[in-house]
Amino acid sequence: MSTTTAQDYTWLEERFPGLTEANCVTLIHGLPPDALLRRLGATEETRFVGVDRHGKDPDGLVPVMREVGFDLSEDEDRDFRLHTEAAFALAERVTGVRITPELLDTSAFVGALVRLP
């Protein structure tokens, strides 16, 4: 398993500042998320909204989230400065795919609209 942490992704803000402010949105017209998951034969394991977690096993990744650099304390002064970097580190730990500056520099990104029949 990877030992990646948020510190491994601190280059993001300098090299790709727009990426740290971007959002990923999947738009499905007329179909709620749970219905889409059913159609795909998928089940929601965990849903992240900021550092809030939901789903069948909302705390299943908490130890890894802490390891990669998320501040999951309940304090009002918790530190959000590296949460984007921590999200990339978490994605790497879960998927095994490392995002590098070279990968982002050389990849094509495609947006698509799929119309349901």
Secondary structure by P-SEA (a helix, b strand, c coil): cccccccccccccccccccccbbbbbbbccccaaaaaaaaccccccccccccccccccccaaaaaaaacccccccccccccaaaaaaaaaaaaaccccccaaaaacbbbbbbbbbcc
